[in-house]
């Protein structure tokens, strides 16, 4: 007697003693499972199911849980975006031996039904390491942001004039001037042509000192 069974979206013609490799089903090596989707029975007489044969079943012993050969899928879009994608896959398989074909009474046999993949859901063990990596990446960014905020919120140099009163001077330029040792209007008021050229070049002001008239402004602010 032979039977045609359906599992994993595929159909197999089997006889007692056949060894099959099918898509992974629930169970461990040594256990017996039963396929209840029997589409056809053959032998002395043929029975075709509608779509399955009522009461029929195929029992099999699980020999091992294995994996198929590695398949590489490579896609390259040369003319459109020059993109490429490479993926590998190994199909999980169950190796089993057919032990018995039941023409009737399979629904009362008490043997565990074969279910594809059930009970073999692998826990996401990589979730924690990925989170740890994300935390490691986020830590330097957070540190840089906090440093940037600290620099922005840093207090002015003690005893320094508010150089932002000069036309075109904002917090960033004020920091550059303070870092170069310029902290008062009196210093800027005393600049000559050589000093202006020196600071234009040193701080990349590109003529801003003369264009904005910092020296004259500094003199007025010093008087005030």
trRosetta pair geometry for C-beta under 8 A, 3 or more apart (Angstrom, degrees):
i j d omega theta_ij theta_ji phi_ij phi_ji
1 15 7.1 151 88 -132 47 84
1 16 7.6 54 65 -15 84 104
1 41 6.8 -13 -172 -171 107 91
1 42 6.9 155 -158 83 59 50
1 43 3.8 -35 -104 -65 67 141
1 44 7.9 -41 -86 3 86 77
1 101 5.3 -152 106 83 117 140
1 103 7.4 -89 -161 -60 155 107
2 13 5.9 18 168 -179 125 89
2 14 6.6 164 -159 83 79 35
2 15 4.8 -52 -101 -79 82 87
2 41 7.6 160 86 -157 49 46
2 42 4.8 -11 60 62 92 103
2 43 6.6 160 15 -60 64 80
2 101 7.4 -151 -145 -93 15 170
3 13 7.5 173 88 -149 35 51
3 14 5.8 -21 63 61 82 85
3 15 7.9 143 17 -88 69 43
3 38 5.3 -51 -172 -143 121 110
3 40 6.8 162 -158 86 51 58
3 41 5.4 -16 -106 -104 81 65
3 42 7.4 -176 -80 21 34 75
3 56 7.0 175 -131 165 130 125
3 58 5.2 -165 82 -74 149 120
3 101 4.9 177 -19 -140 126 125
4 11 5.7 11 179 -179 100 109
4 12 7.1 169 -151 82 56 37
4 13 5.2 -25 -96 -95 79 69
4 14 7.8 145 -98 15 30 72
4 38 7.0 111 72 -166 54 62
4 39 4.6 -57 100 64 105 100
4 40 4.1 29 30 45 116 99
4 41 8.0 -128 19 -60 74 32
4 42 7.9 58 -19 -9 93 107
5 11 7.1 166 84 -151 35 61
5 12 5.6 -18 59 59 84 89
5 14 6.3 -13 11 15 111 121
5 35 4.4 42 -161 130 142 146
5 37 6.1 102 -164 86 72 75
5 38 5.6 -39 -97 -101 75 60
5 39 7.0 166 -106 7 20 85
5 58 5.0 -85 -66 22 141 143
6 9 7.8 1 -178 -127 93 8
6 10 7.2 174 -149 87 62 32
6 11 5.2 -30 -95 -96 74 74
6 12 8.0 164 -89 16 27 72
6 35 7.8 162 55 -180 44 118
6 37 4.2 -69 56 123 96 127
6 39 5.8 79 -30 -35 106 115
6 52 8.0 -104 22 -93 119 105
7 10 6.7 -26 72 60 56 77
7 12 7.2 -24 32 8 98 115
7 22 5.6 23 98 -178 125 144
7 23 7.0 -166 132 48 89 93
7 25 6.9 -32 -176 -71 132 127
7 35 5.9 -80 -56 -125 122 122
7 37 6.9 158 -63 54 66 121
7 114 6.2 -26 -118 116 135 131
7 116 6.6 157 -177 -66 84 104
8 22 5.7 169 8 173 139 95
8 23 3.3 137 -126 38 149 127
8 25 7.8 -104 -51 -63 105 91
8 116 5.3 138 -83 -105 74 133
9 23 7.7 32 32 9 88 152
10 22 7.3 -160 63 -140 123 92
10 23 7.4 132 15 -6 117 111
11 39 6.5 -31 -132 19 120 148
12 20 6.1 38 -164 -129 158 146
12 22 7.0 -77 -37 -89 148 116
14 18 4.7 -138 -150 47 85 148
14 20 6.7 -54 -100 -49 121 134
14 58 6.3 85 73 -156 135 150
14 98 4.8 152 168 -67 128 158
14 101 7.5 172 101 -81 96 117
15 18 5.6 109 54 -32 61 112
15 98 6.9 143 94 89 28 146
15 101 7.4 -58 -144 -30 42 139
16 98 5.6 -132 -123 118 35 102
16 99 6.8 10 -146 169 88 17
16 100 6.3 26 -111 -99 112 29
16 101 6.0 -112 -58 -8 92 98
17 97 7.0 -23 -155 -175 30 99
17 98 6.4 -30 26 72 22 89
18 97 7.2 169 87 -152 40 57
18 98 4.6 27 50 19 85 122
19 63 7.2 10 -142 -14 105 151
19 95 6.8 9 -180 -176 97 91
19 96 7.3 -179 -149 93 58 34
19 97 5.1 -26 -97 -97 74 77
19 98 7.8 -135 -70 6 30 76
20 60 7.5 -43 35 -145 114 155
20 95 7.4 176 89 -148 44 49
20 96 5.8 -15 58 62 88 80
20 97 7.9 158 16 -93 71 29
20 98 7.0 60 -7 -36 111 96
21 66 7.4 -56 -135 62 109 124
21 68 7.7 117 159 -86 133 95
21 93 4.9 4 -175 180 95 135
21 94 7.4 160 -152 77 51 39
21 95 5.4 -20 -98 -97 75 74
22 25 6.8 18 96 -20 116 109
22 93 6.7 141 72 -157 28 80
22 94 5.6 -25 65 61 81 90
22 96 7.0 -26 19 23 109 110
23 91 6.9 -77 -115 176 79 113
23 92 7.3 64 -163 84 63 71
23 93 6.6 -74 -112 -112 27 58
23 94 7.3 16 108 15 24 92
23 116 5.9 14 108 -137 110 113
23 117 7.7 -36 145 -44 98 93
24 65 6.6 50 -130 -147 103 97
24 92 4.0 -10 -37 119 136 104
24 93 6.1 -120 -62 -104 73 7
24 94 5.1 116 -126 -33 46 95
24 116 6.8 93 87 -161 59 68
24 117 5.4 73 95 -82 101 67
24 120 6.5 -84 149 62 131 160
25 33 6.4 155 124 134 138 174
25 62 7.8 -138 74 -96 103 119
25 94 5.0 -64 27 5 81 161
25 114 4.7 -18 -167 -169 151 91
25 115 6.1 130 -159 69 87 35
25 116 5.5 -60 -100 -99 70 41
25 117 7.1 -55 -113 -23 30 36
25 118 7.6 0 -168 30 57 82
26 33 7.7 139 78 -105 72 140
26 112 7.8 -104 98 152 108 127
26 114 7.4 170 45 -155 78 47
26 115 4.9 10 10 64 118 92
26 116 7.8 51 -16 97 78 3
26 117 7.0 -1 -53 95 77 15
26 118 4.2 -41 -51 73 131 83
26 119 4.2 79 -132 35 116 118
26 120 6.4 -162 -104 -19 68 98
27 31 4.5 -140 -166 76 107 134
27 33 5.3 -98 -56 -53 157 125
27 62 4.8 174 119 -36 123 155
27 94 7.3 67 61 -140 104 141
27 112 7.0 149 -89 100 112 139
27 114 7.5 -50 -16 -119 133 71
27 119 7.9 90 -36 70 37 138
28 31 5.4 89 59 -10 65 119
28 62 6.7 147 103 90 23 143
28 65 7.5 -59 -128 -23 47 118
29 62 5.5 -127 -112 115 36 97
29 63 6.3 -4 -135 157 93 22
29 64 5.3 10 -93 -94 119 49
29 65 7.0 -114 -50 -8 87 78
30 61 7.1 -23 -151 -173 22 101
30 62 6.7 -31 28 71 28 87
31 61 7.4 165 89 -150 31 62
31 62 5.2 13 58 26 78 118
31 112 7.0 -16 166 43 119 137
32 59 5.9 12 180 -176 108 105
32 60 7.1 166 -151 84 67 31
32 61 5.4 -37 -96 -95 74 67
32 62 7.6 -153 -85 0 24 78
32 99 6.9 -50 -130 27 112 148
32 111 5.6 -70 117 -147 105 117
32 112 7.3 134 92 37 62 91
33 59 7.3 171 89 -148 36 61
33 60 6.1 -21 63 63 80 81
33 62 6.5 58 -2 -43 110 102
33 96 7.4 -66 43 -127 109 152
33 111 6.8 139 -153 155 21 104
33 112 5.4 -57 -115 89 69 91
33 113 6.9 35 -168 157 87 15
33 114 4.1 91 151 -77 127 85
34 57 4.9 8 -179 174 111 129
34 58 6.9 152 -158 76 61 40
34 59 4.9 -28 -100 -96 81 74
34 60 7.8 152 -95 17 34 68
34 106 6.3 168 178 -169 134 105
34 109 6.3 136 -86 76 161 139
34 111 4.1 105 -30 97 123 118
34 112 6.8 153 15 78 87 39
34 113 5.7 -56 70 -106 87 47
34 114 6.3 -153 72 -17 31 87
35 38 6.9 112 115 -62 93 77
35 57 6.4 156 76 -163 51 71
35 58 4.4 -10 54 59 106 96
35 59 7.8 -161 18 -74 71 27
35 60 7.0 30 -13 2 104 112
35 113 7.9 97 -103 -159 24 68
35 114 5.0 -19 -81 28 68 133
36 52 7.5 44 141 177 70 152
36 56 7.9 132 -156 89 52 58
36 57 5.2 -26 -102 -108 58 98
36 106 6.2 165 -115 129 80 130
36 107 7.4 74 -132 -84 123 72
36 113 5.8 -29 -13 -131 119 109
36 114 7.8 -178 1 34 75 84
37 52 5.4 -101 -147 -104 55 133
38 41 6.5 31 158 -56 126 89
38 49 6.4 147 104 -51 67 142
38 52 5.8 96 61 -163 54 92
38 53 4.7 -49 98 39 106 105
38 56 4.0 -90 62 108 150 118
38 57 6.3 -135 -29 -89 126 25
38 58 6.2 135 -87 -21 108 96
38 106 7.8 126 -8 6 132 166
39 48 7.6 -10 155 -157 68 63
39 49 5.0 -122 -154 36 38 125
39 51 6.4 -32 -124 158 86 81
39 52 6.1 -68 -89 -108 47 61
39 53 7.2 101 173 -14 6 89
40 46 7.1 -10 -174 -169 100 90
40 47 6.9 166 -157 87 53 57
40 48 5.3 -11 -112 -114 91 60
40 49 6.2 -116 -67 2 48 89
40 53 7.0 129 -99 -37 16 120
41 46 7.0 168 91 -152 60 45
41 47 4.4 10 53 50 102 101
41 53 5.6 38 -15 -67 108 172
41 56 5.9 -135 -54 -128 126 151
41 101 7.5 144 -128 164 99 121
41 103 5.8 90 -151 -118 161 87
42 46 4.9 2 -112 -109 73 85
42 47 7.9 -149 -68 28 42 61
43 46 7.7 158 32 -76 48 56
47 53 5.5 79 122 -118 117 129
47 56 7.7 170 94 -59 134 147
47 103 7.6 103 24 -150 147 100
48 53 7.7 -156 149 -75 13 97
49 52 4.2 -37 -178 -167 148 13
49 53 4.1 -100 -82 -45 101 59
49 54 7.7 147 -131 -21 94 55
49 56 7.5 -115 -79 37 118 135
52 56 7.3 -151 165 54 88 106
53 56 3.8 23 96 11 114 137
53 103 7.8 -66 143 -157 139 59
55 102 7.8 -106 146 130 73 103
55 103 7.6 23 110 134 100 46
55 104 4.2 10 135 -140 129 65
55 105 6.0 39 -176 -17 105 28
55 106 5.8 136 173 27 47 85
55 107 5.9 -77 -117 -1 58 105
56 101 8.0 -4 -170 178 96 79
56 102 6.2 167 -154 97 50 72
56 103 5.7 -28 -109 -151 92 31
56 104 6.7 -32 -77 -73 59 39
56 106 5.8 32 148 -2 15 137
57 101 7.9 -178 94 -156 46 45
57 102 4.6 6 56 55 82 115
57 106 2.7 142 -2 -144 121 147
57 107 7.5 165 -39 -45 128 49
57 109 6.6 -119 65 3 153 143
57 111 7.8 153 143 59 147 123
58 98 6.3 -41 178 -138 108 107
58 100 7.5 174 -156 91 47 53
58 101 5.4 -12 -111 -111 79 71
58 102 7.3 -157 -76 23 32 76
59 98 7.5 111 85 -159 47 61
59 99 5.2 -53 107 64 95 99
59 100 4.4 10 50 55 113 94
59 101 7.8 -149 24 -72 73 29
59 102 6.9 60 -14 -15 101 107
59 109 7.3 -131 -71 156 127 161
59 111 5.8 -5 -115 128 114 174
60 96 4.3 67 146 151 124 126
60 97 6.1 170 -162 82 86 35
60 98 4.8 -47 -99 -99 98 46
60 99 5.9 156 -115 4 33 83
60 114 7.6 23 45 -68 108 137
61 96 6.2 167 81 -159 39 84
61 97 5.1 -11 56 57 93 91
61 99 5.4 75 -19 -42 95 125
62 65 7.5 7 178 -54 121 75
62 94 6.1 -57 -134 -174 101 110
62 95 7.5 97 -166 78 61 53
62 96 5.1 -46 -104 -99 45 97
63 95 4.5 -59 65 108 111 97
63 96 5.8 179 2 -102 85 32
63 97 5.9 80 -48 -17 113 94
64 94 7.7 -179 92 -153 43 52
64 95 4.9 12 52 47 81 114
65 92 7.2 -5 -180 -176 94 98
65 93 7.6 158 -164 87 50 49
65 94 5.8 -27 -110 -105 65 72
65 95 7.8 -155 -80 18 18 77
65 120 7.9 178 -146 -116 150 146
66 92 7.8 157 91 -161 38 54
66 93 4.9 -25 76 72 84 98
66 94 7.4 148 26 -101 75 21
66 95 5.6 37 5 -19 123 109
67 90 4.6 27 176 152 119 119
67 91 6.9 149 -161 79 65 43
67 92 5.8 -40 -103 -105 74 50
67 93 6.4 146 -114 18 17 89
68 71 7.8 6 111 -24 112 102
68 90 5.9 178 66 -169 68 68
68 91 4.0 14 25 57 128 94
68 92 7.7 -101 2 -47 85 9
68 93 5.3 97 -47 -29 86 125
69 90 7.2 -129 119 -125 17 85
70 88 5.6 -8 -172 -170 106 112
70 89 7.2 146 -155 73 59 35
70 90 5.0 -40 -94 -76 65 96
71 88 7.0 149 76 -157 46 58
71 89 5.0 -24 60 64 96 88
71 90 7.3 158 12 -83 75 43
71 91 7.7 35 2 -20 120 93
72 86 6.8 -14 -170 -166 97 92
72 87 7.5 153 -156 83 51 42
72 88 5.4 -26 -100 -100 65 77
73 85 7.9 -14 114 114 90 92
73 86 7.3 159 85 -153 54 43
73 87 4.8 -13 60 63 103 91
73 88 7.5 -178 19 -84 74 27
73 89 6.9 28 -8 1 111 111
74 84 7.3 -5 -172 -172 84 99
74 85 7.3 170 -150 88 43 53
74 86 4.9 0 -107 -107 81 82
74 87 8.0 -177 -74 26 43 58
75 84 6.7 170 91 -152 55 53
75 85 4.8 0 56 55 99 97
75 86 7.9 -166 26 -72 61 44
76 83 7.4 -177 -148 95 49 47
76 84 4.4 -5 -106 -107 80 95
76 85 7.8 -171 -72 24 47 59
77 80 4.6 -40 160 44 118 109
77 81 5.6 33 98 43 123 80
77 82 7.0 -92 92 -49 73 9
77 83 5.0 15 46 52 107 84
77 84 7.4 -159 23 -73 63 51
78 82 6.4 28 -148 -105 38 58
80 83 7.5 -40 84 17 96 97
92 117 7.7 95 83 -101 133 90
92 120 7.8 -180 151 130 157 147
98 101 7.3 18 173 -56 119 87
102 105 6.0 -104 -180 69 126 82
102 106 4.4 146 89 -71 135 94
102 109 6.8 -125 -54 -62 170 138
105 108 5.4 -63 -165 47 73 103
105 109 6.5 99 135 -57 82 85
106 109 5.4 -28 -152 -12 42 123
115 118 3.9 0 112 11 124 132
115 119 7.7 94 80 3 118 100
117 120 5.6 -110 -165 53 56 108
117 121 7.8 71 160 -65 95 67
122 125 7.6 -62 160 -9 97 99
124 127 4.3 61 124 -34 111 112
125 128 7.5 -46 179 22 47 99
126 129 5.5 -56 -158 46 61 108
126 130 5.8 62 147 -25 83 105
127 130 6.0 -62 -152 37 28 110
127 131 6.4 27 154 -20 65 107
128 131 5.7 -56 -150 35 32 111
128 132 6.4 33 153 -21 66 104
129 132 5.4 -53 -147 35 36 113
129 133 6.3 37 154 -20 68 101
130 133 5.6 -50 -149 35 34 111
130 134 6.4 36 150 -20 65 103
131 134 5.5 -52 -150 35 34 113
131 135 6.4 35 150 -21 66 103
132 135 5.6 -52 -150 34 33 112
132 136 6.5 34 151 -21 65 103
133 136 5.6 -52 -149 34 34 112
133 137 6.4 30 153 -16 66 105
134 137 5.8 -57 -150 39 32 108
134 138 6.0 29 153 -20 67 110
135 138 5.6 -57 -141 39 31 110
135 139 6.3 43 156 -35 65 100
136 139 5.9 -43 -149 17 29 115
136 140 7.9 22 160 -8 56 94
137 140 7.0 -59 -167 33 34 99
137 141 6.9 25 147 -10 65 113
138 141 5.6 -65 -154 43 40 113
138 142 5.9 40 153 -23 75 107
139 142 5.8 -56 -145 36 29 109
139 143 6.3 29 156 -21 64 106
140 143 5.4 -54 -146 36 34 113
140 144 6.3 35 155 -21 67 103
141 144 5.7 -53 -149 35 31 110
141 145 6.4 31 152 -18 65 105
142 145 5.7 -54 -148 36 32 111
142 146 6.3 31 154 -18 66 105
143 146 5.8 -55 -148 37 30 109
143 147 6.3 31 153 -20 65 105
144 147 5.6 -54 -148 36 31 111
144 148 6.3 33 153 -21 66 104
145 148 5.6 -53 -148 35 32 111
145 149 6.3 31 153 -17 65 104
146 149 5.6 -52 -147 37 33 111
146 150 6.2 36 152 -23 65 105
147 150 5.5 -53 -148 35 32 113
147 151 6.4 32 153 -19 65 103
148 151 5.8 -53 -150 35 32 110
148 152 6.4 31 152 -19 65 106
149 152 5.6 -55 -147 37 33 111
149 153 6.0 11 161 -2 68 113
150 153 6.1 -66 -140 50 26 97
150 154 6.5 55 151 -61 62 87
151 154 5.5 -25 -153 -17 33 118
152 171 7.4 49 -149 144 72 148
156 160 5.4 -131 159 63 106 118
156 162 7.4 -54 -119 -98 166 67
156 174 7.8 -48 -118 149 103 130
156 178 7.6 -150 -156 -92 73 153
157 160 4.0 72 73 -24 96 134
157 178 5.3 174 -18 -151 129 125
157 183 5.3 -78 80 -127 141 128
159 183 7.3 52 99 143 80 133
160 163 7.5 -43 159 -23 107 98
160 178 6.4 5 -136 -111 161 110
160 183 3.8 -94 -119 -172 101 101
160 184 6.6 -131 -146 -64 58 65
161 165 7.7 -73 155 24 101 121
161 183 6.7 130 23 149 74 58
161 184 4.7 98 -4 -130 115 53
161 185 5.0 -83 111 -20 175 84
161 221 7.4 104 -177 139 143 130
162 165 5.3 81 103 -21 95 103
163 166 5.7 -23 179 8 67 114
163 169 5.4 -94 138 151 87 153
163 173 7.6 -126 120 111 120 90
163 174 4.6 156 70 -121 112 92
163 177 5.6 -141 159 74 172 150
163 178 7.6 -156 8 -51 142 88
163 182 7.4 80 -96 124 149 99
163 183 7.7 -111 -43 -150 120 32
163 185 7.6 173 -102 -71 69 70
163 188 7.9 122 -128 -29 104 143
164 169 5.2 -148 -120 107 40 97
164 170 6.4 42 -127 -131 100 25
164 171 6.9 0 -87 -67 127 51
164 174 5.5 -38 -58 -61 82 136
165 169 7.6 -4 50 62 32 122
165 185 8.0 -32 68 -80 122 122
165 217 7.7 -178 120 161 86 118
165 221 6.1 123 108 -111 136 144
166 169 4.2 52 72 4 98 132
166 185 8.0 168 -61 -109 106 91
166 188 7.5 -56 -86 132 145 174
166 212 6.9 78 161 134 95 131
166 214 5.2 26 -160 -128 133 89
166 217 5.3 124 -126 106 77 143
166 218 6.9 -3 -93 -65 115 81
166 221 7.8 -81 -73 -18 75 152
167 212 4.5 -169 90 -170 104 107
167 213 6.9 35 40 56 131 86
167 214 7.4 -137 48 -83 82 66
167 217 6.3 -166 2 -71 93 160
168 173 7.4 33 130 13 73 170
168 208 6.1 -152 129 -173 150 114
168 212 4.4 -103 17 -102 134 148
169 173 4.7 -123 -143 89 69 130
169 174 5.8 92 166 -61 105 81
169 177 7.5 -9 -143 -12 126 141
169 212 8.0 138 -33 142 82 163
169 214 7.8 86 -44 -111 121 115
170 173 5.5 92 47 17 61 98
170 174 6.9 -112 108 -8 31 96
171 174 5.6 -57 -144 36 29 114
171 175 6.5 32 157 -22 64 102
172 175 5.9 -54 -156 31 31 110
172 176 6.7 29 149 -17 64 103
173 176 5.5 -51 -150 35 39 113
173 177 6.3 37 152 -18 69 104
174 177 5.8 -54 -148 37 32 110
174 178 6.2 32 154 -18 65 107
175 178 5.7 -55 -145 39 31 110
175 179 6.1 32 155 -21 65 107
176 179 5.7 -56 -147 36 29 111
176 180 6.4 21 154 -13 64 109
176 203 5.2 108 157 -143 129 122
177 180 5.8 -61 -149 41 31 106
177 182 4.2 -70 179 75 90 113
177 183 7.6 157 129 -73 94 40
177 203 7.5 12 -76 -104 60 163
178 181 7.8 78 -178 -49 30 9
178 182 6.8 -93 -77 69 29 62
178 183 5.7 64 -120 -91 76 82
180 199 7.0 105 147 -125 161 96
180 202 6.5 107 -124 125 135 134
180 203 6.3 -67 -49 -64 150 119
182 187 5.3 -164 -138 103 77 142
182 188 6.5 71 -165 -61 123 88
182 199 7.6 36 -40 -117 147 139
183 187 7.0 79 45 4 52 143
184 187 5.0 108 66 -3 82 97
184 188 7.6 -155 101 3 52 84
185 188 5.8 -60 -155 42 42 107
185 189 5.9 45 149 -26 74 107
185 218 4.2 178 -168 -156 82 82
185 219 7.9 -164 159 -48 106 19
185 221 4.4 -125 -136 93 161 116
185 222 4.7 -161 111 -64 116 83
186 189 5.6 -52 -143 35 31 114
186 190 6.5 25 158 -16 63 109
186 218 7.4 -170 -60 165 15 109
186 222 5.3 108 -82 -116 68 128
187 190 6.1 -67 -156 37 27 106
187 191 7.4 48 145 -48 60 89
187 218 7.9 -87 67 -172 52 147
188 191 5.7 -27 -162 -11 43 117
188 214 5.6 -85 179 145 131 106
188 215 6.1 -147 152 -102 83 53
188 218 3.8 -163 91 -87 109 164
189 215 6.2 113 -125 -163 38 65
189 218 4.1 -147 -60 115 77 107
189 219 4.4 124 -133 -75 113 65
189 222 5.1 -40 -34 -16 157 146
190 195 7.8 63 109 10 69 171
191 195 3.8 -135 -149 94 85 134
191 196 5.5 105 152 -56 124 77
191 199 7.5 -50 -132 6 141 134
191 209 7.6 -78 113 -180 159 140
191 214 7.9 22 38 98 143 106
191 215 5.5 -117 59 -99 104 110
192 195 5.2 99 46 11 60 101
192 196 7.1 -115 105 -5 32 92
193 196 5.7 -54 -147 36 32 112
193 197 6.3 30 155 -17 66 106
194 197 5.9 -56 -148 38 30 109
194 198 6.2 33 152 -23 64 107
195 198 5.5 -54 -147 34 31 114
195 199 6.4 19 160 -10 67 106
196 199 6.3 -62 -147 42 27 101
196 200 6.1 34 153 -25 64 108
196 209 5.0 -166 -148 100 96 146
196 210 6.3 69 -178 -51 143 94
196 215 7.4 -55 -80 -47 119 125
197 200 5.6 -52 -145 33 30 117
197 201 6.4 21 159 -12 63 108
198 201 6.2 -66 -155 40 26 103
198 202 5.9 19 156 -17 67 116
199 202 5.4 -53 -129 43 35 110
199 203 5.6 -5 -180 16 71 113
199 205 6.4 23 129 1 83 136
199 209 6.4 88 87 -56 117 147
200 203 7.3 -76 -134 54 11 80
200 204 7.9 33 170 -131 48 9
200 205 4.7 -94 -125 57 56 102
200 206 6.7 144 -168 -44 94 14
200 207 6.3 48 -137 -57 131 35
200 208 7.5 163 -117 31 85 72
200 209 6.1 -104 -71 9 92 119
201 204 7.6 16 -169 -73 24 43
205 208 4.1 -109 175 33 96 107
205 209 5.7 54 129 -27 152 88
207 210 5.8 -55 -168 47 71 102
207 211 5.3 72 136 -27 88 113
208 211 5.4 -64 -136 45 31 112
208 212 5.6 13 171 -6 72 114
208 214 7.8 53 125 -30 78 122
209 212 6.7 -67 -143 44 15 95
209 214 4.9 -67 -152 24 68 126
209 215 7.2 57 168 -29 97 89
210 213 7.2 27 -174 -75 33 44
210 214 8.0 -62 -60 19 23 87
212 217 7.5 -37 136 -6 88 139
213 216 4.7 -35 175 41 101 113
213 217 5.7 108 115 -24 86 97
214 217 5.6 -61 -146 42 32 112
214 218 5.9 34 157 -25 69 107
215 218 5.7 -54 -147 34 27 111
215 219 6.6 30 153 -21 62 103
216 219 5.7 -50 -151 31 34 113
216 220 6.6 31 152 -16 64 104
217 220 5.8 -58 -153 38 34 110
217 221 6.2 28 153 -15 68 109
218 221 5.7 -56 -143 42 32 109
218 222 6.1 38 154 -26 65 105
219 222 5.7 -52 -147 32 29 113
219 223 6.7 30 153 -19 62 102
220 223 5.8 -53 -153 33 32 111
220 224 6.5 30 150 -18 64 106
221 224 5.5 -52 -147 36 36 113
